[in-house]
Amino acid sequence: MRELQEAESAAEQAEDAAPEEFSARLEEVKRAYLNQYGSRLDEAQRAWLLNVKSERELSELVFMIALLGRPVEFEVVERVIGDLPRSLEVFTGRGGGDCGFDFSEGETYLVEAQRRPNGELHAWLCSSRVAAVKSATEELRTLRAWKRGEPLAPRIYGYASDWTRRRNDQSRGYPPAAGLALTLSQKEAAVQTKTDETGRFQFEDLEHAEYSLRLGDPRWSLIRVSDGQRPIDLTSTGCAVLSLLIREEQGAIAGRVVPYAGEELPDHLWIEAVAKNPGDAEPSDATAKAPDGAFEIDEMEPGDYFVAINVGNSPTGPHYPNAEYGRVWPYGPTYYPGVTDREKAALFHVERGQTIRLEDWTLPARLSERRITGAARLPNGSPAADVRITLRRPGLKEVVERSGPTSGDGQFVVWPLETLEYVLEAASYDPDAQVVYRGSLEISAEEEGPIILRLEATDEKPTDDRYFSGHDWRKR
């Protein structure tokens, strides 16, 4: 196992190494992989390994090796079926989305392994049941009863996850729903239970019949049952394993936008709910669609909100449609009921289970684009050629547009919306001097132009041509 980890580490280092170091590290990677996987490679795979010469070929090799899996040594403490040696080797993925299981040394697992034609045992999350024994008690109970030939009374068990979208919870995942009351009904009879601290539950000693499941707390709703069975049918089976996705009741704001006199609604327009106190709730939004303009912002945590358009998102014009959706939203930042000053906007307090319905909201007039020319200059005054110009709204990370590249004499054209303020930014890399140049300038759409954007040398170190904002920036 240590040799495999060293091989993987060497591969990562080789991919990032400078050209003069690449060849030496590549040979190290080849030796490491050959020692680890040599006996499992066929003739064609071995020839591929020995002839790798570039970073691209190395990446393809690493992917091919990943499909072979990494070996994990197990000591068998109990078997359910078949003859197994006291110790054995099981292969799984290396991680990174390949369905590999991250086994921990010293932990005991329930493993459903599949034997390949070459005799190897493989366990992958996409096709096998793999779980720590401490979280597989029901499966073990079933398997042991089957092994003894003992019938078990029908039962239902599973796990409940909280899928409520909550404030500041973007990285928390979906935690277990602990202490949740569940009611299982069959005709007139009903039994109850609660989920434990891990979100697990079970109903035992049932009959072969159809059952319905409901939550015991009206503040929660059931989004989905993993096997889709409603009712849950145990007439011809001994158990049902359920994965419950539940959500706590939230609030909502609904309304309708109306176009300015003589104008038409855009096909789609984001309507934003902005928390009064930043950080109280994560951003919420809804789409108003032509022709009726109706919208509803749901799953809102209790709190105080403003309703707005283009406050958290940048307004966009015909030359610069929304980068993600390709749509035009040429309206200045506006709060309901139609003001630009947040202090004058209507504030709404949302409670759980409450839907606030707004009066029709008339949109402001569409803004027109203005053509502004400019030129990018290096510190010595020479033109900054082949440089992309970034146009963004102040305070927003979202880019309105990346224009360019600039012409040979550094000339560029931008199309901001009238009455609005913007920030112009540019970046360039001189590979000969190995210097990154950057420049920024606050502008108004009312500028007459031409604008001169001056770039200055920085201490930044680029890694490749995609260094600037993930785009293929041209080297000077």
N, C-alpha and C positions, 0 to 999 in steps of 0.2 A: 504494500500500500504506500509506504514511504517513497518507493522508487517511482510510483505513478505520480504522486504529488510533485516530486522533483521534475518529472518529465513535463507536467502541465505548467509548472512555474518557468521552466526553461523555454517552453513554447511562447508564453506571454512575453518574456524578456526578449526573445528573438524577434518577435513582431514589432517591438518598440525600439530595437537597437539601431544605432547609426549604421550606415552602409558598410563601413570598414569592420564593424563587429559582427555583422549579420552572418557571414559565411561560417565563422568559427562557432557561433551559438547554434546555427542550423545543424551542424554536424553533431553537436551535443544533444540536440533534440532527437535527431535520427537514432543515435545510440540508445538514448533513454527509452524511446518508443519500441525499438527493436528488442531490447532486453525485456521490456514489460509485455509486449504483445507478439513477439516473434513467432511463438508456437501457434498462434491463432490466426496468423495471416496466410492467405493463399499466395500462390506464386505471383499473381498480378498485383496484389496489394503490397507484397514485399518489394517488387520492382518499383512501384509508385513511391514507396517510402524512400528508397535509396536514390531516386532521381529527382527529388524535390529540390528546386533551385531558387524559388522566389517566395515573397511573402504571401502572394495570392495562392500559390500551390500549397504553402504551409497551412494556410487557413482551411483549404479544402481537405488536407490531410487530417488536421485536428478534428474536423467535422466527421470524417470517415471513421477515425478512431473512436469518436464519441459513440457512434452507432454500435461499436463492439461492446460498449459498457465497461464499467470498472468493477473489479472483483472485490467482494466483501466476504471475509472469513466468518463462518458461523459455527457455534457449538450447539448441536441439536439437543434440546432438553425434553422435547415431547414431539411425537409425530402422530398425525391423524390417519394417514393412509400411505402405504408403500414402505419399502425397506430403505432406510437411509443410514449412512455411516455416522459415527459419533461427531465428526466434524466434516464440513463441506464448504464449497465455494459457490456463491451466488453472485451473478452479475446484475448491475443496475446502471442507470445513466449517471453522467458526470454532473448533472445539474444544469441550470441556465435554461429551463424550459423544455428539456428533453425527456421529461417524465421519470427522471431518476429520483430515488428515495435517499434522503440524507440520514443514513443510519448513524447512530451514536455508539461509540465503543462502550461496552459494559451494559447496554440496554438490552432488554428481552423483547422480541418481536413475534407477532403472528405473521407469517409470510406465505402467501400463495405464489409458488414459483412454477414456471413452465419450462419444460425440458425441450431444448432445441435438438434438431437432428444430429448435431455433433456431440450430444450428450451434456452440453452446458445447461445449467439452471439459470433462468433469468426472471427478475422481478421488477416490473415497471409500473408506475402508478397509473398509466393509461390503460393497462390491461390486466393488472393483478391487484389483489387485496393485500395491502401491507399496512400494518398498524402496530404501535407499541402495545404490549399485552395489557398495560394498565388502562388503555382506552378501547380494548376489544373484548370486554368481559362477556357480552352477549353472544358474540360470534364463537368464543371459546366454549361457552356453555352449550350452544347448539351442536358444535362439532363433537364435543365429548359425549353428549347424549347419543348422537348418531353413531359414534364409534362403539358405544356400549349396546346399541340396539334398543334404546329406551325412547319411547315417544314423549314428546313435550306438548303440553297444552298450548293452543294457539296464543300468540302474544303479538304486541305491537311495541316497537321501541325505536329510538332515533335521537336526533339532535336538533335543537332550535337555535337559530342565529338571528341576531338583531340587525336588520338591514335599514334601520332608521338613519336618515341623513341628518347629522347633528352638527352643531357649531364646532369649528376648529377640529374636525375629526377626519381630515383627508387621508391621514396615514394610519388610522387606527384599525382598518380592516373591518371585519364583521364579527364582533365579540359574541360569546355565548349569551343566550337569553336565560339568565338564572332566575329561579323563583317564579317562573311563569305558570299560571294555573291552566290546566288542560282538562277538558271533559270529553269522554268517549261514550257515545250513545249507541244503543242497539235496541230498536223498538222503544219500549217504555223504560227500559233499564239504562242506567248511566253510572259510570265510574269516573273518579277524578284522581289526578296526580299533579305534581309540580316538577318542573325541571330542576336539576341539581345545580351546583355552582359551575359546572362545566357545560350546562345547557342540555344535558342528557335526561331522557325520560323513558319510562316503560309501563306498559299495561300487561299484566300477566293473567294466566288462568282464564282465558277467554273461550268462547265457543266458535265453532265454524259457522260464521255468519257475516253479514255486512254491517259495517260500523261507520259512523260519522264522527268527525273530530271538530271541536270548536274551542276557541280561546275563552278562558274564564274572566278576562278583563276587557271591558268594552273599549278601553283606551288603545288596545292593540288590534291589528288586523292581520289575517293570514294571507301572505302574498302568493305562496306556492308550496305545494307538497311535492317532494322530489319525484315520486313515482306517478304523480298526476291522478291518483285514485281518489275520487270523491263520489260515492262512498268508498271506504277501504274494504276490499273484498277478501275475506278469509274463508270463504266457503270451500275452496279447494286447495288451500295452502296452510302451512303451519305458522307463518309469521309474516309481518310486513315491517320493513325498515324504512323510516321516513326521515327526510331532511326538511325541517320546517323553516321557511324564511318568513320572518314576521317584521312588522313595522309599527311603531308607536304613532298614534294619530297626531297629525300636525295641522297647521293652519294654512289658509290660502287667501289670495287676493285675486279677484276676477274683474274683468271690465271689457271695454271695447274702444279701440282707437278709430277716429274719424279723420279723413284727409282734409287738409286745408282747402279753402274754396277753389274750385276749378282744377284741383290736382287729384291724382289717383294714389291709392295705397300701394306700397311696394309689395311684392309677392310674399315676403317674410320680413318681419321687423322684431328684433329682440326687445322685450319689455323687461326691465331690471327691477328687482327689489333690493334696495340699498339699506343696510342696517344703519340705524342712527349712530351707534357707537361702533367704529371699525373693530372687528374681531369678535363681536357678539354673535355673529352668525356668518356662515360661509355664503358667498354670492348665490342668489337664486334668480332665475329668469324664466320667461315663457316666450312663445312665438305668437305674434299676431299675424294672421294670414288674410290676404285679400280673398274675396271681396268684402267680407263682413267685419274683419279686424278684431274679432273676439280673441281674448287671451285669458289664461288662468295660471297664476304662479302658485304651485302647490308645494307640499313637503317643506313648509316654512316653520322653523323653530319659533316658539313663542318669543315675542320681542317687538321693538319699535322699528318701523320701516318707512322709507320713502319709496315712491314708484317713479321710475325714470327711464329715459332712453338715451343711449350714447354717453352715459356717465362713466360706466366701467368699460365700455367698448368704444372704439374710435368711429366717428362718422366717416362714411365712405362715399366717393363720387364715382361717376362713370369711368374715369381713367384708372381709378384705384378701387375696384370692388373688393369686398371683404375677402381676404386671402384664403380663408378656410372654406367659405361657401360660395364665393364669387357673386355676392349680392351687393346691391347699392342701397345705402342708408344715408342719404344726404341731409341729415338733420343735426342741428347743433345740440349740445347737451341740454336736456330739458327735464324738469320735474313736473309731476302731476300737481295741480291741474293745468299746467301750461306756463311755468315760470322757469327762469334760468338761475335765479338766486335760491339756493337751498334753504336759506332762512325763511323764505316766503312759501316754501312747498308744504303740502299737506303731509302730516305724519300720521301713520296708522299703527295701532297696537294690535298684534295678532295673538290670539289664544289657541290652544289645542282644540281641534274640532270646529273652529270658526272659519267661515268663508266671508270675507269682506267684499261687497260688490260696489264697484265705483260707477259714478255717472260717466256717460260718454266723454272721451278725452279727445279734443281736437288737436291734431298735430300742428307744429309750426310749419311755416312755409319751407319748401326745399331750398337748400343753399346751392349756389352755382359755383363751379370751379373757376379758378383763375390760373392762367399760364404765367409762370415765373421762370426766368432763365437765370443761370448762374455759372460760375466757374470754380473748380477746385484747384488750389495751389499748394505746392510743397513749401517747406520753410525757406528755400532759396528763391522762391518766387516763380519757379518753373511750373508748367502745367502738371497736374496730377492726372495722368491718363489712365484709362481702363479701371477707374474706381467706381464702385457702386455707391449711390447716395441713398441713405435711409431717411424716410420722412415719418415722424411719429408725433403724437399728441403729448404735451407735457404731463408728466405724472403717470403715464400709462406705458407698460412694457410692450404692449401690442404694437407692432409696426404697421403703419398705414400703407406704405409701399417702399419697395427697394427699387429705385430707378437706376438706369444705366446699363452698362458701364459708361462712364464719361467718355467723350470723344478724345482724339489725340491731343487736342489743346485744352483738355479739362472741362469742356463745356457740358452742361446738363440742363434738363428742363424738369420742373415739378409742377403738380396740379393740385394745390391746396384748395380747401373750400373757403369761400368768402367769410369774413368776420372772425375766423378762428385763428388761434395761435398754434405754432408747430415748432418742432426741433429738427433741424437738419443735421445728419451725422454722416461721416464717411470714414473709411478705413482702407489702408493700403499697405502692402508689404513689398519691400525692396529686397529680393533674394541675394543680391550681390553684397549689399551692406548688412543684410540680416537685421533690418530695422523695420518695426511696425510704426506706421504713421496713423494718427487719428485726428479728427476735427469735428466740432459741433458748433451750431449756431442757432439761436432762437430767432424765429422769423414770424411775421404776420402775413396772412393771406393778402393783405393790402399793400405789401411791398411792391415797388415799381420794378425793381431789378435793373440791371443784372446783380446778382448776389455773389460775393466773393467768399468762399469757404476755405479757410486756411488750415492745413494739416500740420501737426507737430509730431516730432519723434517721441516715442515712448520706450519704456523698458520691457514691454511685453515680448514674449517669445512664442511665435506661431509654431504649430505642429505640422500643418499641411495647408493646401489651398482652400480647405473648407473651414479654416480657423475662424473666419468672420461670419458669425450668425448662422452657421450651418450651410452657407451658400458657396458655390464654386467661384470664389473671388479670383480674378486674374492677377497673376504676378506682373509687376512692372518689368 
